[in-house]
């Protein structure tokens, strides 16, 4: 069933996908993709054979480091990357929720992804947040992310007009973005921030698109993750857990990896959990998962980005200030956050 392939730079893409790009009248530049792909076969609901980026593993959603004037400190980003390069991450999410992406200008977003691609090891995937409120702007941002080296884009749901974000509206939005995006698209569902949910049914429908390769599911709904994995088997659609708090149960129902804020702080431990599960050491994996729950809450649901940045400082990484209007942690919050790590043997 293998299709003949056309070569765009060093990435091989199946001829069937190339023909779809042509039929959609996407500019030729849109098919020039990154060379950092590990390829696996993708079969859509039709009989066409496509290719997909393998997302299996742990991705830290990296913070954006600021100085005291809230300017981006790219030198500290580089210092953090030196440490991260020693950890067996699959790649890095740039411009995610933990990167304070909603507070960055368009120019800052593009430059941040460009710098990350230059700093990160070449075998690591750069998954760049490109979601905007309008479909048109999301397509533009996805193209810009690809031009500066992103291997795939992470597209969050539009959310300002929540009442209008029906299943059909979301399906149309993500389909148009995937049609035009020069690189693969990963859906990003984080309803606690957006108030908009990508339902299992919508994700399943979208999984048939040859350029939509996965879903980052941050709800913690393990049954939903399992349902999506089960019903998208024929599409080689990949689901990533959106938090370290439910990483092990997500693996049990078929998730391939995780985008975990805690991996910025306990990167080796998150990767250890991934390895323990996949080598059948389930008791050890369960014990480690239990120990990660409280620290994970400290850097996510309890104290958010300020908690994450503070926690990074305890482990020799640069967290730095948050950008206004976010506030740093109070003295009591710092003590509470630290106790989540000390109480579980990490400090």
C-alpha positions, 0 to 999 in steps of 0.5 A, a space after each residue: 500500500 506504500 505510496 510513492 514519495 516526493 522529497 521536500 528538503 530532507 523530509 519525505 512526504 507521501 505523494 497522496 499528501 502532496 496532491 492534497 496540498 496542491 488541490 487545496 491551493 496551498 502555497 508551495 512554501 507551505 510544504 517545506 517542512 522541518 528535517 527533524 522528523 521521526 516518521 511513522 506510518 499514518 493511515 487515514 480513514 481512507 486507504 491513503 498512506 501518510 506519514 506522521 511525527 512520532 510524539 512518544 515521550 515527555 515534553 516540558 512546556 518551557 517557561 519564557 524567562 524574563 528579567 526584572 523589566 519583563 524583557 525576555 532573557 534569551 541567555 537564560 533560556 539557553 542556560 536552561 536548555 543546556 540542562 534540559 539537553 541532558 534529559 531524555 525529553 522527546 522535545 519541547 513545547 514552546 509558547 504553551 500556557 506555561 510560556 505565558 504566550 498570551 502575554 507575548 507579542 507576535 514578534 516575541 513569539 516568533 523570535 522565541 521559537 527561532 531561538 529555541 530551535 537554535 538552542 535545542 538539540 537537533 533531534 528534539 521536536 519543537 512543538 510551537 503554540 500557534 493558536 489565535 482567536 481567528 482562523 486566519 491569524 492561526 494560519 498565519 502564526 502556524 506558517 511563521 512558526 514553521 518558517 523559524 523551525 517548528 516541527 509541529 504546531 500546538 493549536 489551542 481552541 479559540 475561546 473569546 466567543 465561547 457560545 459560538 465555539 460549537 463542535 461544527 465551528 471547532 471542526 471547521 477551524 481546525 480543518 482550515 488550519 490543518 489544510 494550510 499549515 506547513 507542519 503537522 497540527 496537534 490539537 490543544 484542549 485545556 478547557 480550564 483556561 479557555 472554557 471551551 472543550 474539544 469533545 471526544 467526538 470532535 477529536 475523533 472526526 478531526 483525527 482523519 485529517 492527514 495533517 492533524 496528528 494528535 491531541 494534547 488533552 489537559 482535562 484529566 479525563 482518562 476515560 475520554 483519552 481512552 475513548 479517543 485512542 480506541 476510536 482513532 486507531 486506524 488514523 495513527 492519531 496520538 494523544 498526549 497527557 496534558 499533566 504529570 498528575 495523570 500521566 500513568 493512567 493516561 499511559 494505561 489507556 493508550 497515551 503516547 506521552 505527556 506535556 508536563 509542566 512538572 517536567 521543567 522541574 523534575 524532568 528526569 523523574 517524568 522521563 523515568 515514569 515514561 520508561 518504567 511504564 514502557 518496560 513493564 515496571 508497573 509497581 515502580 511506576 505507580 509509586 513514582 506517580 504517587 510522589 509526583 502528584 503534590 509537586 505537580 499541583 504546586 506548579 499547576 493548579 495551586 500556584 500556576 506559572 509563578 509556582 513553576 518559575 519559583 520551583 525551577 529556582 530550587 533546582 538550579 534552573 532559571 525561572 525568573 519573574 512572571 510578566 504582569 499582571 501575574 504576581 509572584 508568590 507570597 512568602 506563605 505560598 513559597 513555603 507551601 509549594 516547597 513543602 510539596 517537593 520536600 514532603 515527597 523526597 525531591 528536595 
